[in-house]
Amino acid sequence: MKNVILLTVDALRKDVLGCYGNKSGLTPFLDSLSNKCLGFTKAQSTGPYTQASFPGILTSSYYLEYGREKKLSPPRTLISQVLQRAGIVTAGFHSNPYLCNFFGWNRGWDTFYDSMEAEVTPEIPYLRGSEINSKVSKWLSSYLRSSADRPFFLWLHYMDVHEPYVPERRYINLVDPSINLSREQMLDLFKNVILKRDVSDEQTVKLLKKLYDAHVRQVDDYIKNFFTLLETLSLLPNCLIIITSDHGDEFAEHGGLSHDGKMYSELIDVPLAIYDDDRVKNKTCDTLVSTIDIPPTILHLFGLEPIQQFQGRSLLPWEDYPPKGCCGEAIGKIGHQEKETDQPVYFYRENDRKIIYRESDHHWQMYNLEEDPQERHNIIDTSVEAEEMKEKLRRRIKQCRKV
């Protein structure tokens, strides 16, 4: 039985990866893995920000199923809990406050590090990927000394693509050496532009995107170093590695910045691949899938039976994965301006048709993603499929009301 690793990158857009068509060379190492990957071209997140997306990734459930909760609801089952009960060693390493011990995400882990006591700075308010790798390295060495007779499940999460965009100088040079900003100036862009969602200056938005891209290039190196670590410890051939993101980031595509309560492709479309060192040829799955399918897939990789609590289904064998719709939900908040009156926003996608409903003003949108991948032309009033899609989303909303 192989070990399973879940590697997630916060706020990583799908369209920055070369293996998804980007020509900028931002992810040379990730792209080099593609020959040993099963790649999914139409993976959808269950939400546009961490609180809405990670219930799908780690509990195979939707954000609002148990009400508008701050902490992880006890009825939710983390993949770590299922695996721990099955005798698999579990470990998680990350630096995202929304996924910390205080909010209940520490259930079922033999080792759980959330970095909440670590010293951070305003420019980099999280542990860098290099520090996450260092802690994972120590844990893997300990595992090999004491528990190597048992398979392990490891989750590691990099925060480095996330705002504020203050990348290292050498990565800025790889993206655009003409950028000449101090760390203080980059932080000021965060405070005065990103936090205020100010998209009035097109050149400033483009500059922010370049700083974001520099972080993407930086994280690609962290991932390379992690794979090197696995090779050094002779673990890589014995590991299956799921690589994905929780959501993307917006750069004025729909009038905003960062990742707010919107359901457009720049936030919802995520990269998803399963790496197997034994694979001799890459395979691509063009079926619509969801990150809610990740926990059932992990169970499948360990040879364990599905559990009733998980709403997704295994992505494997990918040839048998049935065509079905994908959906997601969130609170329609903008930045830190969330109020108790903020209302949910939902999406449902089937093939290349996508419908969005915003509860606050009862606003419907529908897009033909094949003809309009940027989601510019709302066809809710002209599409003959609109009423059918509305009804499917309404049914989904009703199903999710468990409290």
N, C-alpha and C positions, 0 to 999 in steps of 0.2 A: 504494500500500500504506500502510495506517495504522500508526502506532506503537501498541504495546500497553503498558499500565501495569497492574501488579498492586499493589493497595493493600490491605494487611492490617492489621488492628487486633487486638492481643493481648488475649485474654480477653473479647472483646465478645460478650455473649449476644444471641441473635437476638431474644428477647422484649422487649428494651429499645427497639427501633426502632419508630417510628410506622408505617412501611410494612408491618410485621408485626403491627400491631394494638395497639401500646402507645399509651395515651392521655395520657401524661405530658408530651409535648412535648420529650423529651430530644434528639431528632435532627431538628430542623427542616430543616437543609440536606440531609442524606441523604434525608429524605422528599421534598424538593422535586425530587430527581433522578429519582424513580420513573417519571415520564412518558417518560423517555428510556432506560429500563432494561428489559432482560430479567431478570425476577426469578425466583428459584427458591425455592419455599416449603418444600421438604423436603430441603435440603442437609445432609449428614452429614459431620462431621470424621472423620478416620481415627484420632483419639486424643484424650484429654481434657487433655493438656498439651503444651507446645511440642515436646519431644523426640519425642513420639509422633505429633504432627499434621503437623509440617513436612516429614517425608519424603514425605507424600502431596501437599502443596501444591507443593513445588519439585522432587520427583524421581519423582512418580507411583508410589510404592512404599510398602510398609507397614513400620512401625517395626522389627519383630523378624525381618524376612526374613533378615537376615545375622547373627543372633545378637544378644546383648545388648551392642551396641557403644556406646562412648562417643563415638567420632569417626565421621564420615560414611564409610561403607565405600567403598573405591575402585570396586567394581562398580556402585554407584548412579550414575545419570546425572542431573545437575542440568539443568533446562530452560535455564539460562544457557549450559551447554556446547554444547547442540545449536544454540542460536541463534547463538552466537559463531562456530561452524563454518560457519554459513550466511551469515555476513557481516553480521549484525545487531549493532548497538552495544548492549552490555549494561551496566547499572548497577544496583547495589543499595545501599540505605541503611537501616540499622536500628540498634537499641540493645539487642538481646537476646543475652546472653552465650552461650546455648546454640546460637546460629546464627553464631558468630564464626569468624574465620580459624583459630583453634587447633583447632576441631572439624571443619574441612574444608569449610565452606560457602562458601569464597571461590573455588571452581573455576568458570571460565568467565565471569568478570565482567571487563569492561574497566575498570570502576571499582567498587570494593567498599569500603564504609565500615561498620565494625561498632562504632565508638565505644569500643572497649575501652581506649583510652588517654585518654578524656575524663574530666574531673573530675565526679564525681557526689556526692550526699549521701545519708545514710540515709533521709531523707524522700522523696527522688526519686532512686532509684538507677539512672536511665537518662536519656538525652537526651529532653527534651520534644519533642512533635510540632512545635512552632514551630522548634526547632533542626534537626530533620530537614528540615523544609520549606526552611529557609535553605540547607542544604547541597545539597538537590535543586535549588533555584533557581540556585545558582552552577554546578552541573553542566549544567543545561539551557541556560543562557546560553553556556557553553563549547561545548556540543554544537552549538548553532545557529551559532556562529562557525566551527567546524572540521569538523563531520561531518554537516551537515544534508542531505547528498545520500544518506545511508543511514538506513534506519528504525532506531528504537531500541526496546529493551525495558527498562522501568524497574520495579524493585520497591522500594517503600517501606513500612516497617512502623512503626506507632506503638505505643509501650509504655504510654501514659498511663492506660489503663483498668486496667492491672495493679496489684495491691497493691505497696507499702502505699498505702492510700487517703488521700492527702493533697492533695486538689484545691485550686485557688485559691479564695479567699473569694468572688469574684463568681459562681463557678459553684455554690458551696454555696448562695448566696442565691437562685439561680434554682430550686434544687430544694427547699430548706427553709430560709428565713431564720432560723428559730428555733434552728437548730444553732449553738452557740457553743463551738467547740473551738479550741484553739491547734494549731499544727502539731505541737508536742511531744505533746499529748494524742492527736492522731490517730495519730502514730507509736506511742504506747503501746498503742493498740488493736491495732495490727498485732502488736506484740511479745507482748502478754499475752492476746490473744483469737484472732487469726487463726493465728499460728504454733502456738498450743496447740490449735487446732481446738475452741475452747470455745464451744459453742452453748447453754450452760445458761441464758443470759438472752435471752429473746426480743426485748426492747427493744434490747439491744445489737446483735443481729443485724440488726434493722431499721435501726438507725443506720448500720451498716456498709454496708448496701445503698444508703442515701441518699448516702453518700460515694462509693460506686461510681458511682451515677447521675450525680453531679456530674462525675465524670471522663468519663463518656459524653458529657455535654453539652459538656465542654471539647474532646474529640476531634472532635465534630461541627464545631466552629469551626475546628479545624486542617484538617479535610477541606475546608471551605468556602474557607479561605485557599489551599489547594493548587489547587483548581479555579480560583480567581481568578488565581493565578500562571499557570496554563495559558492562561487567556483573555488575560492581559496579554501573553504571549509569542506569541499567535496560534496556539497549539498545540492547543487543545481540539478544534476540528473535525477534527483529524487524528489523534486518539487514541481508542482503545478501552480502557476502564478496567474491570478486574475488581475488585470490592470484596468482601472476605470477612473472616472471622476464623479464627484457628487453633483456638479452643475457647471455652467460656464460663467462668463462675465459679459456685460454689455458695454459697447462703446458707441452709444448714440444710435444704434440701429432702430430702436423704437423710443427715442427721446430721452434716454437716461444713461446712467453709468452704474457700474457694480452689478449686483444681482438682487433685484427687488422682486416683489410679488407679481411677476409677469410670466407668461407661459410661451414665450417665443423660442425659436430654435437656437438662438445664440446662448440661451440658458438651459434649455431642456435636452438638446442633442448632446450626447456624451460619447467619448471613446469607450470601447469595451473590447477586450481581447483576452484569450486564455493561452498562456505560453506553456509549451511542453517541450522540454529539451530533446525528447525522443522523436518529435515530429520531423519528418524529412521534407515536407512541402506545406506551404501555407494553404489555409482554406478560408473562404469568405462566406459568411451567412448574410444574405440580404433581407432576411425576414425581420419584420418589426418585433423588437424585444424590449424588455424593461429591466431596469436595475432591481426591481422587486423580485426578479428571477435569480438573483445572485445567491441568496441563502439556500434555496433548493438545489442549485447547481453545486454548491459546496458539499451538501449532503450526498449528492450523487457521486462526486469525486471521491468521497470517503467510503462509498459503498453502503451508505445508510439509507433507510427508508424515508420517504417524505413524511412530514408531520402536518397535522390538520391546521395548526395555527398559521402556517405560511400560505400567503395568498398567491405567490408566484409559482412557477413550475420550472423544473430543471431545463437549462439551455441545451443539455446533452441527453441523448445524441441529437445533434443539431438538425440532422436530416428529418427527425420526427417531430420537431417543434412545430406546433400547429399555428397557422396564421390566426392572429387575434388582435383585438384592439389594445392600446395602451392608454393609461390615464395617469393623472397626477392632480395634486391639490396643494394649496398654500393659503396663507393670509396675504391679502393684497397690499402689503405694507410698502412704503417707500423709505429706504434708508432707516434711520433711527426714529422716524416720525410715527412709529406704530402707535395706534390708539385703540382703546377697547371697542371703538365703533368700526374698526377695520373689518371688512367682511372677506369671506373666502373667494378664491378664484380657482377655476378648474380647467383642465383640458382633457380632451379625448381624441385619440388619433387612431385611424383605421386605414391601412394602406397609406396613400398619400393625401388623405383628407384629414383635416384637423379642425376641431371646433374648440372654442374657448368661451367660458362664461364667467363674467365678473359680477358677483352678487350685489356689490355696493350700489351699482346703478342699473342692474339687470341688463348688462350689455353683452351681446353675443357677437362673436367673430368666427368666421370660417375661412379656411385657406386651402387651395389646391397646391400642395407642396411641390408637385412635379412641374407645374407651370410657373409657380410663384414661390421659390424656395426662401426668399427673403421676407415672406409674409407681409407684403405691401398692399395687397388688394383683397379687401374683405368681401367675400361672395355670399355672405349669409342671406342677403335679400334676393339673390339671383340663382343660387344653386338648387337644383331639383332634389338634392340629397340633404338639404338643410334640416328639414323637419325630422327625418330619420336620425340624423346625427344628434340633434337636440334631444330626442327621446332616449338615445343610448347614453348620453351624458347624464340626463336626469335620473335614469335607473341607477347609474353608478353612484350618484350623489346620495340617493336613498339607501343604497346598500351600505354606505360608509357611516351611516348615523347609528352608532351602537350605544350612544348615551343620550 
